[in-house]
Amino acid sequence: MSKQTAALHAPADFGLAIQQARLDRGMSQQQLATQLAVPQSTISEIEAGKSTIYLRRLLSLARATGIEFTATWGGDDAPRG
């Protein structure tokens, strides 16, 4: 499995990165939700790029301060579900 990297500039970017990392680990949305003690619908909304006030504020803070978010996942060390 190759390592993947993505720049995160918008809620949809975060959602896609989470979805791809989850799939690379062979996890279902329900498995991830159970592990995090949240409803499966929360994982679905995040992966769909639904924006929240917290994420919008975080992205605004990042833009104002010049911070760039990236996500890296995959590789041989990733556990499989």
A tleap script that builds the chain and sets N, CA, C and O, in Angstrom:
source leaprc.protein.ff14SB
mol = sequence {
  NMET SER LYS GLN THR ALA ALA LEU HIE ALA
  PRO ALA ASP PHE GLY LEU ALA ILE GLN GLN
  ALA ARG LEU ASP ARG GLY MET SER GLN GLN
  GLN LEU ALA THR GLN LEU ALA VAL PRO GLN
  SER THR ILE SER GLU ILE GLU ALA GLY LYS
  SER THR ILE TYR LEU ARG ARG LEU LEU SER
  LEU ALA ARG ALA THR GLY ILE GLU PHE THR
  ALA THR TRP GLY GLY ASP ASP ALA PRO ARG
  CGLY
}
set mol.1.N position { 0.851 -1.174 0.000 }
set mol.1.CA position { 0.000 0.000 0.000 }
set mol.1.C position { 0.896 1.235 0.000 }
set mol.1.O position { 1.858 1.312 0.764 }
set mol.2.N position { 0.581 2.183 -0.845 }
set mol.2.CA position { 1.399 3.388 -0.924 }
set mol.2.C position { 0.905 4.441 0.057 }
set mol.2.O position { -0.249 4.424 0.488 }
set mol.3.N position { 1.796 5.346 0.395 }
set mol.3.CA position { 1.453 6.429 1.304 }
set mol.3.C position { 0.767 7.527 0.507 }
set mol.3.O position { 1.211 7.869 -0.589 }
set mol.4.N position { -0.307 8.079 1.046 }
set mol.4.CA position { -1.088 9.129 0.399 }
set mol.4.C position { -0.968 10.412 1.205 }
set mol.4.O position { -0.898 10.380 2.434 }
set mol.5.N position { -0.944 11.543 0.504 }
set mol.5.CA position { -0.901 12.843 1.166 }
set mol.5.C position { -1.884 13.768 0.475 }
set mol.5.O position { -2.019 13.737 -0.748 }
set mol.6.N position { -2.571 14.591 1.252 }
set mol.6.CA position { -3.521 15.553 0.694 }
set mol.6.C position { -3.435 16.859 1.467 }
set mol.6.O position { -3.275 16.860 2.688 }
set mol.7.N position { -3.541 17.971 0.747 }
set mol.7.CA position { -3.649 19.280 1.389 }
set mol.7.C position { -5.091 19.466 1.827 }
set mol.7.O position { -6.014 19.069 1.115 }
set mol.8.N position { -5.290 20.067 2.993 }
set mol.8.CA position { -6.629 20.229 3.554 }
set mol.8.C position { -6.938 21.717 3.661 }
set mol.8.O position { -6.403 22.418 4.519 }
set mol.9.N position { -7.815 22.185 2.768 }
set mol.9.CA position { -8.165 23.601 2.732 }
set mol.9.C position { -9.636 23.866 3.020 }
set mol.9.O position { -10.015 25.002 3.305 }
set mol.10.N position { -10.463 22.839 2.950 }
set mol.10.CA position { -11.913 22.997 3.100 }
set mol.10.C position { -12.477 21.765 3.806 }
set mol.10.O position { -11.830 20.719 3.848 }
set mol.11.N position { -13.688 21.893 4.362 }
set mol.11.CA position { -14.295 20.734 5.026 }
set mol.11.C position { -14.335 19.482 4.148 }
set mol.11.O position { -14.133 18.372 4.640 }
set mol.12.N position { -14.593 19.657 2.860 }
set mol.12.CA position { -14.638 18.499 1.971 }
set mol.12.C position { -13.278 17.814 1.875 }
set mol.12.O position { -13.210 16.594 1.724 }
set mol.13.N position { -12.198 18.585 1.961 }
set mol.13.CA position { -10.853 17.996 1.934 }
set mol.13.C position { -10.627 17.116 3.152 }
set mol.13.O position { -10.088 16.016 3.035 }
set mol.14.N position { -11.040 17.599 4.332 }
set mol.14.CA position { -10.917 16.815 5.554 }
set mol.14.C position { -11.739 15.533 5.421 }
set mol.14.O position { -11.262 14.447 5.750 }
set mol.15.N position { -12.960 15.663 4.943 }
set mol.15.CA position { -13.838 14.502 4.812 }
set mol.15.C position { -13.284 13.448 3.886 }
set mol.15.O position { -13.325 12.256 4.192 }
set mol.16.N position { -12.759 13.886 2.739 }
set mol.16.CA position { -12.206 12.931 1.780 }
set mol.16.C position { -10.978 12.238 2.349 }
set mol.16.O position { -10.804 11.034 2.163 }
set mol.17.N position { -10.127 12.983 3.040 }
set mol.17.CA position { -8.937 12.375 3.644 }
set mol.17.C position { -9.326 11.335 4.692 }
set mol.17.O position { -8.739 10.254 4.748 }
set mol.18.N position { -10.318 11.667 5.522 }
set mol.18.CA position { -10.785 10.708 6.537 }
set mol.18.C position { -11.352 9.465 5.858 }
set mol.18.O position { -11.052 8.341 6.260 }
set mol.19.N position { -12.166 9.668 4.836 }
set mol.19.CA position { -12.763 8.533 4.131 }
set mol.19.C position { -11.695 7.640 3.511 }
set mol.19.O position { -11.748 6.420 3.667 }
set mol.20.N position { -10.732 8.224 2.815 }
set mol.20.CA position { -9.704 7.430 2.160 }
set mol.20.C position { -8.835 6.683 3.176 }
set mol.20.O position { -8.493 5.520 2.966 }
set mol.21.N position { -8.485 7.346 4.267 }
set mol.21.CA position { -7.693 6.687 5.302 }
set mol.21.C position { -8.470 5.543 5.940 }
set mol.21.O position { -7.908 4.484 6.220 }
set mol.22.N position { -9.769 5.759 6.170 }
set mol.22.CA position { -10.617 4.706 6.748 }
set mol.22.C position { -10.681 3.505 5.808 }
set mol.22.O position { -10.535 2.362 6.242 }
set mol.23.N position { -10.899 3.765 4.529 }
set mol.23.CA position { -10.983 2.684 3.552 }
set mol.23.C position { -9.649 1.949 3.423 }
set mol.23.O position { -9.623 0.723 3.305 }
set mol.24.N position { -8.547 2.690 3.445 }
set mol.24.CA position { -7.229 2.053 3.375 }
set mol.24.C position { -6.998 1.110 4.546 }
set mol.24.O position { -6.262 0.131 4.421 }
set mol.25.N position { -7.622 1.399 5.678 }
set mol.25.CA position { -7.491 0.530 6.849 }
set mol.25.C position { -8.529 -0.589 6.860 }
set mol.25.O position { -8.555 -1.416 7.771 }
set mol.26.N position { -9.378 -0.607 5.845 }
set mol.26.CA position { -10.379 -1.660 5.755 }
set mol.26.C position { -11.489 -1.527 6.779 }
set mol.26.O position { -12.101 -2.517 7.178 }
set mol.27.N position { -11.747 -0.293 7.205 }
set mol.27.CA position { -12.766 -0.048 8.231 }
set mol.27.C position { -14.060 0.456 7.603 }
set mol.27.O position { -14.044 1.181 6.608 }
set mol.28.N position { -15.170 0.064 8.197 }
set mol.28.CA position { -16.464 0.620 7.813 }
set mol.28.C position { -16.698 1.905 8.608 }
set mol.28.O position { -16.008 2.173 9.592 }
set mol.29.N position { -17.665 2.682 8.175 }
set mol.29.CA position { -18.032 3.872 8.950 }
set mol.29.C position { -18.476 3.465 10.348 }
set mol.29.O position { -18.142 4.135 11.325 }
set mol.30.N position { -19.221 2.377 10.449 }
set mol.30.CA position { -19.707 1.924 11.755 }
set mol.30.C position { -18.559 1.521 12.662 }
set mol.30.O position { -18.578 1.831 13.853 }
set mol.31.N position { -17.572 0.844 12.131 }
set mol.31.CA position { -16.416 0.447 12.946 }
set mol.31.C position { -15.682 1.674 13.486 }
set mol.31.O position { -15.311 1.719 14.659 }
set mol.32.N position { -15.477 2.664 12.623 }
set mol.32.CA position { -14.803 3.886 13.063 }
set mol.32.C position { -15.643 4.617 14.101 }
set mol.32.O position { -15.119 5.104 15.102 }
set mol.33.N position { -16.944 4.690 13.860 }
set mol.33.CA position { -17.843 5.358 14.800 }
set mol.33.C position { -17.812 4.676 16.165 }
set mol.33.O position { -17.766 5.344 17.199 }
set mol.34.N position { -17.835 3.366 16.163 }
set mol.34.CA position { -17.786 2.615 17.419 }
set mol.34.C position { -16.479 2.891 18.158 }
set mol.34.O position { -16.472 3.098 19.371 }
set mol.35.N position { -15.377 2.891 17.415 }
set mol.35.CA position { -14.070 3.150 18.020 }
set mol.35.C position { -14.021 4.538 18.653 }
set mol.35.O position { -13.377 4.724 19.686 }
set mol.36.N position { -14.695 5.514 18.043 }
set mol.36.CA position { -14.676 6.896 18.532 }
set mol.36.C position { -15.844 7.225 19.453 }
set mol.36.O position { -15.929 8.335 19.979 }
set mol.37.N position { -16.737 6.273 19.647 }
set mol.37.CA position { -17.927 6.465 20.481 }
set mol.37.C position { -18.784 7.625 19.979 }
set mol.37.O position { -19.225 8.473 20.754 }
set mol.38.N position { -19.010 7.642 18.664 }
set mol.38.CA position { -19.907 8.622 18.048 }
set mol.38.C position { -20.876 7.861 17.152 }
set mol.38.O position { -20.603 6.720 16.781 }
set mol.39.N position { -22.004 8.475 16.800 }
set mol.39.CA position { -22.914 7.806 15.871 }
set mol.39.C position { -22.288 7.662 14.485 }
set mol.39.O position { -21.463 8.481 14.080 }
set mol.40.N position { -22.685 6.622 13.768 }
set mol.40.CA position { -22.209 6.422 12.391 }
set mol.40.C position { -22.555 7.623 11.532 }
set mol.40.O position { -21.808 7.962 10.614 }
set mol.41.N position { -23.682 8.274 11.817 }
set mol.41.CA position { -24.092 9.441 11.026 }
set mol.41.C position { -23.075 10.583 11.138 }
set mol.41.O position { -22.930 11.378 10.209 }
set mol.42.N position { -22.378 10.664 12.265 }
set mol.42.CA position { -21.341 11.686 12.429 }
set mol.42.C position { -20.199 11.437 11.455 }
set mol.42.O position { -19.705 12.370 10.821 }
set mol.43.N position { -19.779 10.188 11.333 }
set mol.43.CA position { -18.715 9.839 10.389 }
set mol.43.C position { -19.179 10.140 8.967 }
set mol.43.O position { -18.421 10.685 8.166 }
set mol.44.N position { -20.405 9.790 8.661 }
set mol.44.CA position { -20.951 10.050 7.330 }
set mol.44.C position { -20.952 11.543 7.002 }
set mol.44.O position { -20.575 11.942 5.900 }
set mol.45.N position { -21.372 12.357 7.953 }
set mol.45.CA position { -21.410 13.806 7.731 }
set mol.45.C position { -20.007 14.376 7.544 }
set mol.45.O position { -19.793 15.226 6.680 }
set mol.46.N position { -19.059 13.917 8.342 }
set mol.46.CA position { -17.679 14.391 8.208 }
set mol.46.C position { -17.134 14.013 6.835 }
set mol.46.O position { -16.546 14.845 6.143 }
set mol.47.N position { -17.330 12.764 6.447 }
set mol.47.CA position { -16.818 12.306 5.156 }
set mol.47.C position { -17.496 13.011 3.986 }
set mol.47.O position { -16.893 13.175 2.925 }
set mol.48.N position { -18.737 13.424 4.174 }
set mol.48.CA position { -19.459 14.152 3.120 }
set mol.48.C position { -19.014 15.612 3.030 }
set mol.48.O position { -19.458 16.348 2.149 }
set mol.49.N position { -18.137 16.025 3.944 }
set mol.49.CA position { -17.628 17.396 3.903 }
set mol.49.C position { -18.537 18.405 4.556 }
set mol.49.O position { -18.428 19.605 4.304 }
set mol.50.N position { -19.444 17.918 5.405 }
set mol.50.CA position { -20.335 18.852 6.099 }
set mol.50.C position { -19.497 19.757 6.994 }
set mol.50.O position { -18.711 19.292 7.819 }
set mol.51.N position { -19.680 21.028 6.815 }
set mol.51.CA position { -18.921 22.012 7.577 }
set mol.51.C position { -19.544 22.205 8.946 }
set mol.51.O position { -20.765 22.180 9.097 }
set mol.52.N position { -18.702 22.397 9.931 }
set mol.52.CA position { -19.179 22.719 11.269 }
set mol.52.C position { -18.575 24.055 11.671 }
set mol.52.O position { -17.599 24.510 11.076 }
set mol.53.N position { -19.150 24.667 12.665 }
set mol.53.CA position { -18.626 25.949 13.135 }
set mol.53.C position { -17.185 25.799 13.590 }
set mol.53.O position { -16.368 26.693 13.365 }
set mol.54.N position { -16.863 24.679 14.228 }
set mol.54.CA position { -15.498 24.466 14.709 }
set mol.54.C position { -14.515 24.325 13.551 }
set mol.54.O position { -13.428 24.904 13.579 }
set mol.55.N position { -14.892 23.568 12.553 }
set mol.55.CA position { -14.006 23.387 11.402 }
set mol.55.C position { -13.854 24.693 10.624 }
set mol.55.O position { -12.756 25.023 10.176 }
set mol.56.N position { -14.941 25.430 10.464 }
set mol.56.CA position { -14.841 26.726 9.769 }
set mol.56.C position { -13.918 27.668 10.523 }
set mol.56.O position { -13.115 28.372 9.909 }
set mol.57.N position { -14.023 27.690 11.850 }
set mol.57.CA position { -13.144 28.554 12.649 }
set mol.57.C position { -11.695 28.092 12.558 }
set mol.57.O position { -10.782 28.911 12.452 }
set mol.58.N position { -11.490 26.806 12.600 }
set mol.58.CA position { -10.146 26.269 12.490 }
set mol.58.C position { -9.517 26.652 11.147 }
set mol.58.O position { -8.355 27.053 11.094 }
set mol.59.N position { -10.284 26.526 10.071 }
set mol.59.CA position { -9.770 26.896 8.750 }
set mol.59.C position { -9.517 28.393 8.658 }
set mol.59.O position { -8.541 28.811 8.036 }
set mol.60.N position { -10.371 29.205 9.262 }
set mol.60.CA position { -10.151 30.659 9.280 }
set mol.60.C position { -8.889 31.004 10.056 }
set mol.60.O position { -8.100 31.843 9.621 }
set mol.61.N position { -8.696 30.363 11.200 }
set mol.61.CA position { -7.475 30.565 11.984 }
set mol.61.C position { -6.238 30.184 11.176 }
set mol.61.O position { -5.231 30.892 11.196 }
set mol.62.N position { -6.321 29.085 10.480 }
set mol.62.CA position { -5.183 28.631 9.682 }
set mol.62.C position { -4.861 29.630 8.578 }
set mol.62.O position { -3.695 29.964 8.365 }
set mol.63.N position { -5.887 30.112 7.871 }
set mol.63.CA position { -5.653 31.094 6.813 }
set mol.63.C position { -5.048 32.369 7.377 }
set mol.63.O position { -4.122 32.928 6.788 }
set mol.64.N position { -5.558 32.833 8.506 }
set mol.64.CA position { -5.094 34.088 9.108 }
set mol.64.C position { -3.651 33.987 9.611 }
set mol.64.O position { -2.945 34.993 9.673 }
set mol.65.N position { -3.219 32.791 9.966 }
set mol.65.CA position { -1.884 32.632 10.529 }
set mol.65.C position { -0.909 31.946 9.578 }
set mol.65.O position { 0.255 31.739 9.922 }
set mol.66.N position { -1.377 31.597 8.395 }
set mol.66.CA position { -0.498 30.974 7.414 }
set mol.66.C position { -0.233 29.497 7.634 }
set mol.66.O position { 0.682 28.937 7.030 }
set mol.67.N position { -1.017 28.861 8.487 }
set mol.67.CA position { -0.858 27.422 8.733 }
set mol.67.C position { -1.493 26.648 7.590 }
set mol.67.O position { -2.568 27.006 7.108 }
set mol.68.N position { -0.824 25.584 7.157 }
set mol.68.CA position { -1.375 24.688 6.150 }
set mol.68.C position { -1.554 23.311 6.778 }
set mol.68.O position { -0.650 22.798 7.438 }
set mol.69.N position { -2.720 22.719 6.570 }
set mol.69.CA position { -2.999 21.377 7.058 }
set mol.69.C position { -2.754 20.373 5.939 }
set mol.69.O position { -3.119 20.616 4.789 }
set mol.70.N position { -2.141 19.256 6.277 }
set mol.70.CA position { -2.011 18.146 5.351 }
set mol.70.C position { -2.354 16.865 6.099 }
set mol.70.O position { -2.251 16.796 7.324 }
set mol.71.N position { -2.753 15.877 5.357 }
set mol.71.CA position { -3.048 14.566 5.929 }
set mol.71.C position { -2.216 13.539 5.179 }
set mol.71.O position { -2.094 13.605 3.956 }
set mol.72.N position { -1.647 12.594 5.908 }
set mol.72.CA position { -0.884 11.509 5.315 }
set mol.72.C position { -1.422 10.199 5.878 }
set mol.72.O position { -1.617 10.069 7.087 }
set mol.73.N position { -1.658 9.239 5.004 }
set mol.73.CA position { -2.155 7.951 5.460 }
set mol.73.C position { -1.655 6.871 4.519 }
set mol.73.O position { -1.108 7.149 3.451 }
set mol.74.N position { -1.857 5.647 4.940 }
set mol.74.CA position { -1.459 4.514 4.130 }
set mol.74.C position { -0.075 4.031 4.503 }
set mol.74.O position { 0.449 4.380 5.561 }
set mol.75.N position { 0.511 3.237 3.645 }
set mol.75.CA position { 1.815 2.661 3.927 }
set mol.75.C position { 1.666 1.288 4.532 }
set mol.75.O position { 0.563 0.879 4.896 }
set mol.76.N position { 2.741 0.591 4.639 }
set mol.76.CA position { 2.710 -0.792 5.122 }
set mol.76.C position { 2.379 -0.918 6.599 }
set mol.76.O position { 1.993 -1.995 7.053 }
set mol.77.N position { 2.524 0.166 7.359 }
set mol.77.CA position { 2.299 0.091 8.799 }
set mol.77.C position { 0.839 0.291 9.203 }
set mol.77.O position { 0.511 0.186 10.385 }
set mol.78.N position { -0.035 0.574 8.249 }
set mol.78.CA position { -1.441 0.823 8.564 }
set mol.78.C position { -2.130 -0.480 8.950 }
set mol.78.O position { -2.110 -1.440 8.180 }
set mol.79.N position { -2.747 -0.524 10.150 }
set mol.79.CA position { -3.469 -1.724 10.545 }
set mol.79.C position { -4.668 -1.960 9.651 }
set mol.79.O position { -5.278 -1.004 9.172 }
set mol.80.N position { -5.007 -3.178 9.424 }
set mol.80.CA position { -6.168 -3.547 8.609 }
set mol.80.C position { -7.278 -4.012 9.538 }
set mol.80.O position { -7.038 -4.725 10.513 }
set mol.81.N position { -8.519 -3.587 9.212 }
set mol.81.CA position { -9.667 -3.941 10.046 }
set mol.81.C position { -9.920 -5.370 10.035 }
set mol.81.O position { -10.854 -5.837 10.688 }
savepdb mol mol.pdb
quit
